[in-house]
Amino acid sequence: MFSQIHKSQERRIRMIRLALFASGASLAVYVPYKYATGLNAYEGFYALLFPFSILLAVTGMALAFRPQIAGRSNLSVRVAGSALALLWMVAGMACAKSLAATIAAHPAAGLLATFQMLVQHLFLSLAVLGAALFPKKMARLLGGTASSASVRQPIGALGLPQNSCS
């Protein structure tokens, strides 16, 4: 029975990490796609924030592969990540009214756009926010470890360990 629980937990962790990677990867593909096909449709706050969303995408993909980086982030990286995640979440929620109208007019397209917003604006942002605010818990949730020794190690601007040449 213990092995069954352990396997179930491993499957859950793999699914969360896969979802996190897919969320980040979909945003990493979406950003250049929107630039290539008409970013000029964006204006105001969203247009200002949009280019920075690639940082959330890269962070989400990195967390999926190396969850222990959540425990290695220094305070400035965590504050910046938290701010970006919160702003990206707010930007996504600002689209709720237009998504509801799109669902009413074109159900399939509207539901797809709503799913995309939930995955990229909420799930990805909450994962990055969780890693920034609760790095040890997030690393454990994703199956990594965040020992106290790794928490004190310096990291680069993207949240990855620095090499000796930096």
DSSP file (Angstrom, degrees, kcal/mol; ACC not computed):
  #  RESIDUE AA STRUCTURE BP1 BP2  ACC     N-H-->O    O-->H-N    N-H-->O    O-->H-N    TCO  KAPPA ALPHA  PHI   PSI    X-CA   Y-CA   Z-CA
    1    1 A M     >        0   0    0      0, 0.0     4,-2.1     0, 0.0     5,-0.2   0.000 360.0 360.0 360.0 -40.1    0.0    0.0    0.0
    2    2 A F  H  >  +     0   0    0      1,-0.2     4,-2.6     2,-0.2     5,-0.2   0.899 360.0  51.0 -60.7 -40.7    2.8    2.4    0.8
    3    3 A S  H  > S+     0   0    0      1,-0.2     4,-2.6     2,-0.2    -1,-0.2   0.848 107.7  53.6 -66.7 -32.4    4.4    1.9   -2.6
    4    4 A Q  H  > S+     0   0    0      2,-0.2     4,-2.2     1,-0.2    -1,-0.2   0.907 110.6  45.8 -67.1 -41.4    1.0    2.7   -4.2
    5    5 A I  H  X S+     0   0    0     -4,-2.1     4,-2.5     2,-0.2    -2,-0.2   0.914 113.2  50.5 -65.1 -43.1    0.7    5.9   -2.3
    6    6 A H  H  X S+     0   0    0     -4,-2.6     4,-2.4     1,-0.2    -2,-0.2   0.915 111.5  47.2 -62.4 -43.9    4.3    6.8   -3.2
    7    7 A K  H  X S+     0   0    0     -4,-2.6     4,-2.3     2,-0.2    -1,-0.2   0.883 111.3  51.8 -65.4 -38.4    3.6    6.1   -6.9
    8    8 A S  H  X S+     0   0    0     -4,-2.2     4,-2.2     2,-0.2    -2,-0.2   0.908 110.6  48.0 -63.9 -42.3    0.5    8.1   -6.8
    9    9 A Q  H  X S+     0   0    0     -4,-2.5     4,-2.4     2,-0.2    -2,-0.2   0.899 110.5  51.4 -65.9 -40.9    2.3   11.0   -5.3
   10   10 A E  H  X S+     0   0    0     -4,-2.4     4,-2.5     2,-0.2    -2,-0.2   0.901 109.8  50.2 -62.4 -41.0    5.1   10.7   -7.9
   11   11 A R  H  X S+     0   0    0     -4,-2.3     4,-2.5     2,-0.2    -2,-0.2   0.907 110.0  50.5 -62.9 -42.4    2.5   10.8  -10.7
   12   12 A R  H  X S+     0   0    0     -4,-2.2     4,-2.4     2,-0.2    -2,-0.2   0.919 111.3  48.1 -62.0 -44.2    0.9   13.9   -9.2
   13   13 A I  H  X S+     0   0    0     -4,-2.4     4,-2.6     1,-0.2     5,-0.2   0.922 111.7  49.8 -63.1 -44.8    4.2   15.6   -9.0
   14   14 A R  H  X S+     0   0    0     -4,-2.5     4,-2.5     1,-0.2    -1,-0.2   0.899 111.2  49.7 -61.0 -40.4    5.0   14.7  -12.6
   15   15 A M  H  X S+     0   0    0     -4,-2.5     4,-2.6     2,-0.2    -2,-0.2   0.904 111.3  48.1 -66.6 -41.4    1.6   16.0  -13.8
   16   16 A I  H  X S+     0   0    0     -4,-2.4     4,-2.5     2,-0.2    -2,-0.2   0.931 114.0  47.0 -63.8 -44.6    2.1   19.3  -11.9
   17   17 A R  H  X S+     0   0    0     -4,-2.6     4,-2.6     2,-0.2    -2,-0.2   0.891 112.6  49.5 -65.5 -38.9    5.6   19.7  -13.4
   18   18 A L  H  X S+     0   0    0     -4,-2.5     4,-2.8    -5,-0.2    -2,-0.2   0.923 112.0  48.0 -64.4 -44.0    4.3   18.8  -16.9
   19   19 A A  H  X S+     0   0    0     -4,-2.6     4,-2.4     2,-0.2    -2,-0.2   0.894 112.1  50.0 -63.0 -40.2    1.5   21.3  -16.6
   20   20 A L  H  X S+     0   0    0     -4,-2.5     4,-2.4     2,-0.2    -2,-0.2   0.922 112.7  46.3 -64.7 -44.6    3.9   24.0  -15.3
   21   21 A F  H  X S+     0   0    0     -4,-2.6     4,-3.1     2,-0.2     5,-0.2   0.936 113.3  49.0 -63.3 -45.4    6.3   23.3  -18.2
   22   22 A A  H  X S+     0   0    0     -4,-2.8     4,-2.6     1,-0.2    -2,-0.2   0.885 110.5  51.6 -62.0 -39.1    3.4   23.3  -20.8
   23   23 A S  H  X S+     0   0    0     -4,-2.4     4,-1.7    -5,-0.2    -1,-0.2   0.943 114.1  42.4 -62.6 -48.5    2.1   26.6  -19.3
   24   24 A G  H  X S+     0   0    0     -4,-2.4     4,-2.4     1,-0.2    -2,-0.2   0.911 115.2  50.1 -64.7 -42.3    5.5   28.3  -19.6
   25   25 A A  H  X S+     0   0    0     -4,-3.1     4,-1.7     1,-0.2     5,-0.2   0.892 108.1  52.7 -65.0 -39.5    6.2   26.8  -23.0
   26   26 A S  H  X S+     0   0    0     -4,-2.6     4,-2.1    -5,-0.2    -1,-0.2   0.895 112.6  44.8 -64.7 -37.7    2.8   27.9  -24.4
   27   27 A L  H  X S+     0   0    0     -4,-1.7     4,-2.3     2,-0.2    -2,-0.2   0.880 109.1  56.4 -71.0 -37.4    3.5   31.5  -23.2
   28   28 A A  H  < S+     0   0    0     -4,-2.4    -2,-0.2     1,-0.2    -1,-0.2   0.813 114.4  39.8 -63.6 -29.6    7.0   31.3  -24.6
   29   29 A V  H  X S+     0   0    0     -4,-1.7     4,-1.6    -5,-0.2    -2,-0.2   0.827 112.6  56.3 -84.2 -36.1    5.6   30.5  -28.0
   30   30 A Y  H  X S+     0   0    0     -4,-2.1     4,-2.7    -5,-0.2     5,-0.2   0.869  99.2  59.7 -66.0 -38.8    2.6   32.9  -27.7
   31   31 A V  H  X S+     0   0    0     -4,-2.3     4,-1.9     1,-0.2    -1,-0.2   0.960 110.5  38.4 -60.5 -55.3    4.8   36.0  -27.1
   32   32 A P  H  > S+     0   0    0      0, 0.0     4,-2.4     0, 0.0    -1,-0.2   0.869 114.2  57.6 -65.5 -31.9    6.8   35.8  -30.4
   33   33 A Y  H  X S+     0   0    0     -4,-1.6     4,-1.8     1,-0.2    -2,-0.2   0.934 107.5  46.7 -59.6 -46.0    3.6   34.7  -32.2
   34   34 A K  H  X S+     0   0    0     -4,-2.7     4,-0.9     1,-0.2     5,-0.3   0.867 111.6  51.1 -67.5 -35.4    1.8   37.9  -31.1
   35   35 A Y  H  X S+     0   0    0     -4,-1.9     4,-0.5    -5,-0.2     3,-0.4   0.905 112.9  46.5 -65.0 -39.8    4.7   40.1  -32.0
   36   36 A A  H  < S+     0   0    0     -4,-2.4    -2,-0.2     1,-0.2    -1,-0.2   0.781 118.8  40.4 -72.4 -27.4    4.8   38.5  -35.5
   37   37 A T  H  < S-     0   0    0     -4,-1.8    -1,-0.2    -5,-0.2    -2,-0.2   0.362 133.9 -53.4-109.9   6.0    1.0   38.7  -36.1
   38   38 A G  H ><  +     0   0    0     -4,-0.9     3,-1.5    -3,-0.4    -3,-0.2   0.731  51.4 169.4 127.1  58.2    0.1   42.1  -34.7
   39   39 A L  G >< S+     0   0    0     -4,-0.5     3,-3.0     1,-0.3    -4,-0.1   0.711  70.5  88.6 -64.3 -17.5    1.0   43.1  -31.2
   40   40 A N  G 3  S+     0   0    0      1,-0.3    -1,-0.3    -5,-0.2    -5,-0.1   0.656  71.8  73.0 -58.5 -12.3   -0.1   46.6  -32.2
   41   41 A A  G <  S+     0   0    0     -3,-1.5    -1,-0.3     2,-0.0     2,-0.3   0.732  84.6  81.9 -71.6 -21.6   -3.5   45.6  -31.1
   42   42 A Y    <   +     0   0    0     -3,-3.0     2,-0.3    -4,-0.1    -4,-0.0  -0.611  59.2 167.0 -84.5 144.3   -2.3   45.8  -27.5
   43   43 A E    >>  +     0   0    0     -2,-0.3     3,-0.7     0, 0.0     4,-0.5  -0.969  38.8   8.5-148.9 164.7   -2.2   49.2  -25.8
   44   44 A G  H 3> S-     0   0    0     -2,-0.3     4,-1.7     1,-0.2     5,-0.2  -0.342 119.5  -6.4  69.4-142.5   -1.8   50.6  -22.4
   45   45 A F  H 3> S+     0   0    0      1,-0.2     4,-2.2     2,-0.2    -1,-0.2   0.869 134.6  51.8 -57.9 -44.5   -0.8   48.6  -19.4
   46   46 A Y  H <> S+     0   0    0     -3,-0.7     4,-2.6     1,-0.2    -1,-0.2   0.898 108.1  51.4 -64.4 -40.9   -1.0   45.2  -21.1
   47   47 A A  H  < S+     0   0    0     -4,-0.5    -1,-0.2     1,-0.2    -2,-0.2   0.858 111.9  48.1 -64.3 -35.2    1.3   46.3  -24.0
   48   48 A L  H  < S+     0   0    0     -4,-1.7     4,-0.3     1,-0.2    -2,-0.2   0.881 118.1  40.0 -70.6 -39.1    3.8   47.5  -21.4
   49   49 A L  H >X S+     0   0    0     -4,-2.2     3,-1.1    -5,-0.2     4,-0.7   0.780  95.8  81.7 -81.4 -29.9    3.7   44.3  -19.5
   50   50 A F  G >< S+     0   0    0     -4,-2.6     3,-1.4     1,-0.3     4,-0.4   0.847  87.4  52.3 -52.2 -47.1    3.5   41.8  -22.4
   51   51 A P  G >4 S+     0   0    0      0, 0.0     3,-0.9     0, 0.0    -1,-0.3   0.828 106.2  56.1 -62.4 -28.5    7.2   41.7  -23.3
   52   52 A F  G X> S+     0   0    0     -3,-1.1     3,-1.5    -4,-0.3     4,-0.7   0.634  85.0  82.1 -77.3 -13.0    8.1   40.9  -19.7
   53   53 A S  H <X S+     0   0    0     -3,-1.4     4,-2.0    -4,-0.7     3,-0.3   0.755  76.3  71.9 -64.1 -22.3    5.8   37.8  -19.6
   54   54 A I  H <> S+     0   0    0     -3,-0.9     4,-2.6    -4,-0.4    -1,-0.3   0.830  91.1  59.2 -62.0 -30.0    8.6   35.8  -21.3
   55   55 A L  H <> S+     0   0    0     -3,-1.5     4,-2.3     2,-0.2    -1,-0.2   0.886 105.0  48.5 -64.7 -38.4   10.4   36.0  -18.0
   56   56 A L  H  X S+     0   0    0     -4,-0.7     4,-2.7    -3,-0.3    -2,-0.2   0.903 110.7  51.7 -65.5 -40.6    7.4   34.2  -16.4
   57   57 A A  H  X S+     0   0    0     -4,-2.0     4,-2.3     2,-0.2    -2,-0.2   0.940 112.1  44.6 -61.5 -48.1    7.4   31.6  -19.1
   58   58 A V  H  X S+     0   0    0     -4,-2.6     4,-2.5     1,-0.2    -1,-0.2   0.899 113.6  51.0 -64.6 -40.9   11.2   30.9  -18.7
   59   59 A T  H  X S+     0   0    0     -4,-2.3     4,-2.7     2,-0.2    -2,-0.2   0.921 109.9  49.7 -63.2 -44.0   10.8   30.8  -14.9
   60   60 A G  H  X S+     0   0    0     -4,-2.7     4,-1.8     1,-0.2    -2,-0.2   0.915 112.7  46.5 -61.5 -43.7    7.9   28.3  -15.1
   61   61 A M  H  X S+     0   0    0     -4,-2.3     4,-1.5     2,-0.2    -1,-0.2   0.900 112.9  50.1 -66.1 -39.7    9.8   26.0  -17.5
   62   62 A A  H  X S+     0   0    0     -4,-2.5     4,-3.3     1,-0.2    -2,-0.2   0.912 109.3  51.3 -65.1 -41.9   12.9   26.2  -15.3
   63   63 A L  H  < S+     0   0    0     -4,-2.7    -1,-0.2     1,-0.2    -2,-0.2   0.862 106.5  55.3 -62.5 -35.0   10.8   25.4  -12.1
   64   64 A A  H  < S+     0   0    0     -4,-1.8    -1,-0.2    -5,-0.2    -2,-0.2   0.878 117.8  34.0 -65.7 -37.2    9.4   22.4  -13.9
   65   65 A F  H  < S+     0   0    0     -4,-1.5    -2,-0.2     1,-0.2    -1,-0.2   0.846 135.4  22.1 -85.7 -36.6   12.8   21.0  -14.7
   66   66 A R    ><  +     0   0    0     -4,-3.3     3,-2.0    -5,-0.2     4,-0.2  -0.672  62.8 172.4-133.8  77.8   14.7   22.1  -11.5
   67   67 A P  G >  S+     0   0    0      0, 0.0     3,-1.7     0, 0.0     4,-0.3   0.748  73.0  73.5 -61.1 -22.9   12.2   22.8   -8.7
   68   68 A Q  G >  S+     0   0    0      1,-0.3     3,-1.1     2,-0.2     4,-0.3   0.685  77.4  76.7 -67.3 -15.2   15.1   23.3   -6.3
   69   69 A I  G X> S+     0   0    0     -3,-2.0     3,-1.1     1,-0.3     4,-0.7   0.759  80.4  71.8 -65.7 -20.3   15.8   26.7   -7.9
   70   70 A A  G <4 S+     0   0    0     -3,-1.7     3,-0.4     1,-0.3    -1,-0.3   0.867  99.4  45.8 -60.1 -35.0   12.8   28.0   -5.9
   71   71 A G  G <4 S+     0   0    0     -3,-1.1    -1,-0.3    -4,-0.3    -2,-0.2   0.492 107.6  58.5 -86.6  -3.3   14.8   27.7   -2.8
   72   72 A R  T <4 S+     0   0    0     -3,-1.1    -1,-0.2    -4,-0.3    -2,-0.2   0.516  75.7 114.8-102.5  -6.7   17.9   29.4   -4.2
   73   73 A S     <  -     0   0    0     -4,-0.7     2,-0.1    -3,-0.4    80,-0.0  -0.392  60.4-133.4 -69.9 136.8   16.4   32.7   -5.2
   74   74 A N     >  -     0   0    0     -2,-0.1     4,-2.1     1,-0.1     3,-0.2  -0.373  31.6 -97.7 -82.1 171.6   17.7   35.8   -3.5
   75   75 A L  H  > S+     0   0    0      1,-0.2     4,-2.7     2,-0.2     5,-0.2   0.875 120.2  52.8 -61.2 -42.4   15.3   38.4   -2.2
   76   76 A S  H  > S+     0   0    0      1,-0.2     4,-2.3     2,-0.2    -1,-0.2   0.893 110.5  48.0 -64.4 -38.3   15.5   40.8   -5.1
   77   77 A V  H  > S+     0   0    0     -3,-0.2     4,-2.6     2,-0.2    -1,-0.2   0.902 113.1  48.7 -66.5 -40.9   14.7   38.0   -7.6
   78   78 A R  H  X S+     0   0    0     -4,-2.1     4,-2.5     2,-0.2    -2,-0.2   0.891 111.6  48.8 -67.7 -39.2   11.8   36.9   -5.5
   79   79 A V  H  X S+     0   0    0     -4,-2.7     4,-2.5     2,-0.2    -2,-0.2   0.934 114.1  45.8 -65.4 -45.5   10.4   40.4   -5.2
   80   80 A A  H  X S+     0   0    0     -4,-2.3     4,-2.5    -5,-0.2     5,-0.2   0.918 114.1  48.9 -63.6 -43.1   10.7   41.0   -8.9
   81   81 A G  H  X S+     0   0    0     -4,-2.6     4,-2.6     2,-0.2    -2,-0.2   0.901 111.7  49.4 -62.7 -41.6    9.1   37.6   -9.7
   82   82 A S  H  X S+     0   0    0     -4,-2.5     4,-2.7     2,-0.2     5,-0.2   0.929 111.8  48.1 -62.8 -46.0    6.3   38.3   -7.3
   83   83 A A  H  X S+     0   0    0     -4,-2.5     4,-2.6     1,-0.2     5,-0.2   0.930 114.0  46.2 -62.1 -46.0    5.6   41.7   -8.8
   84   84 A L  H  X S+     0   0    0     -4,-2.5     4,-2.5     2,-0.2     5,-0.2   0.918 113.1  49.6 -63.7 -43.0    5.6   40.4  -12.3
   85   85 A A  H  X S+     0   0    0     -4,-2.6     4,-2.1    -5,-0.2    -2,-0.2   0.919 112.8  47.0 -62.7 -43.7    3.4   37.4  -11.5
   86   86 A L  H  X S+     0   0    0     -4,-2.7     4,-2.4     2,-0.2    -2,-0.2   0.925 113.7  47.3 -65.0 -44.0    0.9   39.6   -9.7
   87   87 A L  H  X S+     0   0    0     -4,-2.6     4,-2.5    -5,-0.2    -2,-0.2   0.896 112.2  49.9 -64.2 -39.4    0.8   42.2  -12.5
   88   88 A W  H  X S+     0   0    0     -4,-2.5     4,-1.9    -5,-0.2    -1,-0.2   0.871 110.6  50.6 -66.9 -36.5    0.4   39.4  -15.1
   89   89 A M  H  X S+     0   0    0     -4,-2.1     4,-2.4    -5,-0.2    -2,-0.2   0.926 110.9  48.1 -65.8 -45.0   -2.4   37.9  -13.1
   90   90 A V  H  X S+     0   0    0     -4,-2.4     4,-1.8     1,-0.2    -2,-0.2   0.908 109.6  53.3 -61.9 -42.3   -4.2   41.2  -12.9
   91   91 A A  H  < S+     0   0    0     -4,-2.5     4,-0.4     1,-0.2    -1,-0.2   0.893 110.5  47.6 -61.0 -39.7   -3.7   41.8  -16.6
   92   92 A G  H >< S+     0   0    0     -4,-1.9     3,-1.3     1,-0.2    -1,-0.2   0.908 109.9  50.9 -67.5 -42.2   -5.3   38.4  -17.3
   93   93 A M  H >< S+     0   0    0     -4,-2.4     3,-1.6     1,-0.3     4,-0.3   0.784  98.9  66.4 -68.1 -25.6   -8.3   39.0  -15.0
   94   94 A A  T 3< S+     0   0    0     -4,-1.8     3,-0.4     1,-0.3     4,-0.3   0.712  96.0  58.8 -65.9 -18.3   -8.9   42.3  -16.7
   95   95 A C  T <> S+     0   0    0     -3,-1.3     4,-2.6    -4,-0.4    -1,-0.3   0.482  76.1  98.0 -86.9  -3.6   -9.8   40.3  -19.8
   96   96 A A  H <> S+     0   0    0     -3,-1.6     4,-2.3     1,-0.2    -1,-0.2   0.877  81.5  49.6 -56.5 -42.8  -12.6   38.4  -18.1
   97   97 A K  H  > S+     0   0    0     -3,-0.4     4,-1.8    -4,-0.3    -1,-0.2   0.923 113.7  44.7 -65.0 -44.3  -15.4   40.6  -19.4
   98   98 A S  H  > S+     0   0    0     -4,-0.3     4,-2.2     1,-0.2    -1,-0.2   0.847 111.5  54.2 -70.5 -31.2  -14.2   40.4  -23.0
   99   99 A L  H  X S+     0   0    0     -4,-2.6     4,-2.5     2,-0.2    -2,-0.2   0.900 106.7  51.6 -66.4 -39.6  -13.7   36.6  -22.7
  100  100 A A  H  X S+     0   0    0     -4,-2.3     4,-1.9    -5,-0.2    -2,-0.2   0.904 110.8  48.0 -62.3 -40.8  -17.3   36.3  -21.5
  101  101 A A  H  X S+     0   0    0     -4,-1.8     4,-2.1     2,-0.2    -1,-0.2   0.888 111.0  51.0 -66.4 -38.6  -18.5   38.2  -24.5
  102  102 A T  H  X S+     0   0    0     -4,-2.2     4,-3.4     2,-0.2     8,-0.5   0.895 108.5  51.6 -65.7 -39.8  -16.3   36.1  -26.8
  103  103 A I  H  < S+     0   0    0     -4,-2.5    -1,-0.2     7,-0.3    -2,-0.2   0.910 110.4  49.3 -62.4 -41.7  -17.7   32.9  -25.3
  104  104 A A  H  < S+     0   0    0     -4,-1.9    -2,-0.2    -5,-0.2    -1,-0.2   0.896 120.1  36.2 -64.6 -40.0  -21.2   34.2  -25.9
  105  105 A A  H  < S+     0   0    0     -4,-2.1    -2,-0.2     1,-0.3    -1,-0.2   0.893 138.1  13.1 -81.1 -41.1  -20.5   35.1  -29.6
  106  106 A H     X  -     0   0    0     -4,-3.4     4,-3.1    -5,-0.2     5,-0.3  -0.754  69.3-171.4-138.8  85.4  -18.1   32.2  -30.4
  107  107 A P  H  > S+     0   0    0      0, 0.0     4,-2.6     0, 0.0     5,-0.2   0.859  83.0  44.9 -52.4 -47.7  -18.3   29.4  -27.8
  108  108 A A  H  > S+     0   0    0      2,-0.2     4,-2.1     1,-0.2     5,-0.2   0.953 118.7  41.6 -64.9 -49.5  -15.4   27.3  -29.0
  109  109 A A  H  > S+     0   0    0      1,-0.2     4,-2.5     2,-0.2    -1,-0.2   0.895 116.1  50.8 -64.7 -39.9  -13.0   30.1  -29.6
  110  110 A G  H  X S+     0   0    0     -4,-3.1     4,-2.3    -8,-0.5    -7,-0.3   0.898 110.5  47.8 -65.6 -41.7  -14.0   31.9  -26.4
  111  111 A L  H  X S+     0   0    0     -4,-2.6     4,-2.5    -5,-0.3    -1,-0.2   0.884 112.0  50.3 -67.5 -37.7  -13.5   28.7  -24.3
  112  112 A L  H  X S+     0   0    0     -4,-2.1     4,-2.4    -5,-0.2    -2,-0.2   0.923 111.9  47.5 -64.0 -44.2  -10.1   28.2  -25.9
  113  113 A A  H  X S+     0   0    0     -4,-2.5     4,-2.2     2,-0.2    -2,-0.2   0.877 112.2  50.3 -64.6 -37.5   -9.1   31.8  -25.1
  114  114 A T  H  X S+     0   0    0     -4,-2.3     4,-2.6     2,-0.2    -2,-0.2   0.913 110.2  49.5 -66.9 -42.5  -10.4   31.4  -21.6
  115  115 A F  H  X S+     0   0    0     -4,-2.5     4,-2.6     2,-0.2     5,-0.2   0.924 110.8  50.4 -60.5 -44.5   -8.4   28.2  -21.1
  116  116 A Q  H  X S+     0   0    0     -4,-2.4     4,-2.8     1,-0.2     5,-0.4   0.903 110.9  49.1 -60.4 -42.2   -5.3   30.0  -22.4
  117  117 A M  H  X>S+     0   0    0     -4,-2.2     4,-2.5     2,-0.2     5,-1.0   0.918 111.7  48.8 -64.5 -43.4   -5.9   32.9  -20.0
  118  118 A L  I  X>S+     0   0    0     -4,-2.6     5,-2.9     3,-0.2     4,-0.7   0.912 116.4  42.6 -62.9 -42.5   -6.3   30.5  -17.1
  119  119 A V  I  <>S+     0   0    0     -4,-2.6     5,-1.9     3,-0.2    -2,-0.2   0.941 125.2  31.6 -69.6 -48.3   -3.2   28.6  -17.9
  120  120 A Q  I  <5S+     0   0    0     -4,-2.8     5,-0.2    -5,-0.2    -3,-0.2   0.842 129.5  32.4 -84.7 -34.4   -0.9   31.5  -18.8
  121  121 A H  I  <5S+     0   0    0     -4,-2.5    -3,-0.2    -5,-0.4    -2,-0.1   0.851 131.7  21.8 -93.4 -37.2   -2.2   34.2  -16.5
  122  122 A L  I  X<S+     0   0    0     -5,-1.0     4,-3.1    -4,-0.7     5,-0.3   0.920 125.3  39.3 -97.4 -60.0   -3.4   32.3  -13.4
  123  123 A F  I  ><S+     0   0    0     -5,-2.9     4,-2.1     1,-0.2    -3,-0.2   0.942 122.1  42.1 -59.7 -50.9   -1.7   28.9  -13.1
  124  124 A L  H  ><S+     0   0    0     -5,-1.9     4,-2.3    -6,-0.2     5,-0.2   0.918 116.8  48.3 -63.2 -44.4    1.7   30.1  -14.3
  125  125 A S  H  > S+     0   0    0      1,-0.2     4,-2.8     2,-0.2    -2,-0.2   0.909 111.3  49.9 -63.6 -42.1    1.5   33.3  -12.2
  126  126 A L  H  X S+     0   0    0     -4,-3.1     4,-2.7     2,-0.2    -1,-0.2   0.876 110.4  50.8 -65.0 -36.2    0.5   31.4   -9.1
  127  127 A A  H  X S+     0   0    0     -4,-2.1     4,-2.2    -5,-0.3    -2,-0.2   0.932 113.9  43.3 -66.0 -45.4    3.3   28.9   -9.5
  128  128 A V  H  X S+     0   0    0     -4,-2.3     4,-1.9     2,-0.2    -2,-0.2   0.905 115.4  49.7 -66.9 -41.0    5.9   31.7   -9.9
  129  129 A L  H  X S+     0   0    0     -4,-2.8     4,-2.8    -5,-0.2     5,-0.3   0.915 110.7  50.1 -62.9 -43.3    4.3   33.6   -7.0
  130  130 A G  H  X S+     0   0    0     -4,-2.7     4,-2.6     1,-0.2     8,-0.3   0.898 110.4  49.7 -61.5 -41.0    4.3   30.5   -4.9
  131  131 A A  H  < S+     0   0    0     -4,-2.2    -1,-0.2     1,-0.2    -2,-0.2   0.842 114.6  45.6 -66.6 -32.7    8.0   29.9   -5.7
  132  132 A A  H  < S+     0   0    0     -4,-1.9    -2,-0.2    -5,-0.2    -1,-0.2   0.899 122.5  33.0 -76.9 -41.7    8.8   33.5   -4.8
  133  133 A L  H  < S+     0   0    0     -4,-2.8    -2,-0.2     1,-0.2    -3,-0.2   0.847 135.2  22.5 -85.1 -36.1    6.8   33.6   -1.5
  134  134 A F  S  X S+     0   0    0     -4,-2.6     4,-2.7    -5,-0.3     5,-0.3  -0.557  70.2 163.8-130.4  66.8    7.2   30.0   -0.3
  135  135 A P  H  > S+     0   0    0      0, 0.0     4,-2.4     0, 0.0   -64,-0.2   0.869  75.5  46.5 -60.5 -41.2   10.3   28.7   -2.0
  136  136 A K  H  > S+     0   0    0      2,-0.2     4,-2.2     1,-0.2     5,-0.2   0.928 115.2  46.0 -67.7 -43.6   10.9   25.7    0.2
  137  137 A K  H  > S+     0   0    0      2,-0.2     4,-2.6     1,-0.2    -1,-0.2   0.899 114.0  48.9 -65.2 -40.3    7.3   24.6    0.1
  138  138 A M  H  X S+     0   0    0     -4,-2.7     4,-2.1    -8,-0.3     6,-0.2   0.908 109.7  51.2 -67.5 -40.9    7.1   25.1   -3.6
  139  139 A A  H  <>S+     0   0    0     -4,-2.4     5,-3.0    -5,-0.3    -1,-0.2   0.912 113.1  46.2 -61.5 -41.6   10.3   23.1   -4.2
  140  140 A R  H ><5S+     0   0    0     -4,-2.2     3,-1.5     3,-0.2    -2,-0.2   0.910 109.7  54.2 -66.6 -41.6    8.9   20.3   -2.1
  141  141 A L  H 3<5S+     0   0    0     -4,-2.6    -1,-0.2     1,-0.3    -2,-0.2   0.867 110.6  46.6 -59.1 -37.2    5.6   20.4   -3.9
  142  142 A L  T 3<5S-     0   0    0     -4,-2.1    -1,-0.3    -5,-0.2    -2,-0.2   0.374 123.9-103.9 -89.2   5.2    7.4   20.0   -7.2
  143  143 A G  T < 5S+     0   0    0     -3,-1.5    -3,-0.2     1,-0.3     2,-0.1   0.539  84.5 114.3  88.6   6.3    9.5   17.2   -5.9
  144  144 A G      < -     0   0    0     -5,-3.0     2,-0.4    -6,-0.2    -1,-0.3  -0.428  61.7-120.5 -96.2 178.7   12.7   19.1   -5.4
  145  145 A T        -     0   0    0     -2,-0.1     2,-0.4    -3,-0.1   -74,-0.2  -0.940  13.3-164.1-120.9 147.4   14.5   19.8   -2.2
  146  146 A A        -     0   0    0     -2,-0.4    -6,-0.1   -10,-0.1    -7,-0.0  -0.711  18.2-174.8-128.2  79.4   15.3   23.2   -0.8
  147  147 A S     >  -     0   0    0     -2,-0.4     4,-1.6     1,-0.1     3,-0.2  -0.300  38.7-111.7 -71.2 160.7   17.9   22.6    1.9
  148  148 A S  H  > S+     0   0    0      1,-0.2     4,-1.0     2,-0.2    -1,-0.1   0.813 118.4  57.2 -64.1 -28.6   19.0   25.5    4.0
  149  149 A A  H  4 S+     0   0    0      1,-0.2     4,-0.4     2,-0.2     3,-0.4   0.902 106.9  47.3 -68.1 -40.2   22.4   25.3    2.4
  150  150 A S  H >4 S+     0   0    0      1,-0.2     3,-0.8     2,-0.2    -2,-0.2   0.795 103.5  62.8 -73.3 -25.9   20.9   25.8   -1.1
  151  151 A V  H 3< S+     0   0    0     -4,-1.6    -1,-0.2     1,-0.2    -2,-0.2   0.844 102.9  50.2 -65.7 -32.0   18.8   28.7    0.0
  152  152 A R  T 3< S+     0   0    0     -4,-1.0    -1,-0.2    -3,-0.4    -2,-0.2   0.551  86.1 106.4 -84.8  -7.7   22.0   30.7    0.8
  153  153 A Q  S <  S-     0   0    0     -3,-0.8     2,-0.1    -4,-0.4    -3,-0.0  -0.509  74.3-117.9 -74.0 138.9   23.6   30.1   -2.5
  154  154 A P        -     0   0    0      0, 0.0     8,-0.8     0, 0.0     2,-0.3  -0.389  31.9-163.1 -72.6 154.3   23.7   33.1   -4.9
  155  155 A I  B     -A  161   0A   0      6,-0.2   -78,-0.1    -2,-0.1   -81,-0.0  -0.890  18.0-105.9-132.8 165.4   21.9   32.8   -8.2
  156  156 A G    >   -     0   0    0      4,-2.9     3,-1.7    -2,-0.3    -1,-0.1  -0.172  48.1 -86.8 -80.4-179.8   21.9   34.7  -11.5
  157  157 A A  T 3  S+     0   0    0      1,-0.3    -1,-0.1     2,-0.1    -2,-0.0   0.757 126.3  52.9 -63.7 -26.6   19.2   37.0  -12.7
  158  158 A L  T 3  S-     0   0    0      2,-0.1    -1,-0.3     3,-0.0    -2,-0.0   0.409 120.2-103.5 -91.7   4.0   17.1   34.2  -14.2
  159  159 A G  S <  S+     0   0    0     -3,-1.7   -87,-0.2     1,-0.3    -2,-0.1   0.625  81.9 125.7  87.3  12.4   17.1   32.2  -11.0
  160  160 A L  S    S-     0   0    0      1,-0.1    -4,-2.9   -88,-0.0    -1,-0.3  -0.767  70.8 -91.4-103.8 151.4   19.7   29.7  -12.2
  161  161 A P  B     -A  155   0A   0      0, 0.0     2,-0.2     0, 0.0    -6,-0.2  -0.307  43.5-120.1 -60.4 141.0   22.8   28.8  -10.3
  162  162 A Q        -     0   0    0     -8,-0.8     2,-0.2    -6,-0.1     0, 0.0  -0.540  22.0-133.7 -79.1 146.6   25.8   30.9  -11.2
  163  163 A N    >   -     0   0    0     -2,-0.2     3,-1.4     1,-0.1    -1,-0.1  -0.486  29.6-100.9 -92.6 173.4   28.9   29.2  -12.6
  164  164 A S  T 3  S+     0   0    0      1,-0.3    -1,-0.1    -2,-0.2    -2,-0.0   0.647 118.1  63.1 -71.1 -12.7   32.4   30.0  -11.5
  165  165 A C  T 3         0   0    0      1,-0.2    -1,-0.3     0, 0.0    -3,-0.0   0.593 360.0 360.0 -85.3 -11.4   33.0   32.2  -14.5
  166  166 A S    <         0   0    0     -3,-1.4    -1,-0.2   -10,-0.0    -2,-0.1   0.489 360.0 360.0 -72.4 360.0   30.3   34.8  -13.7
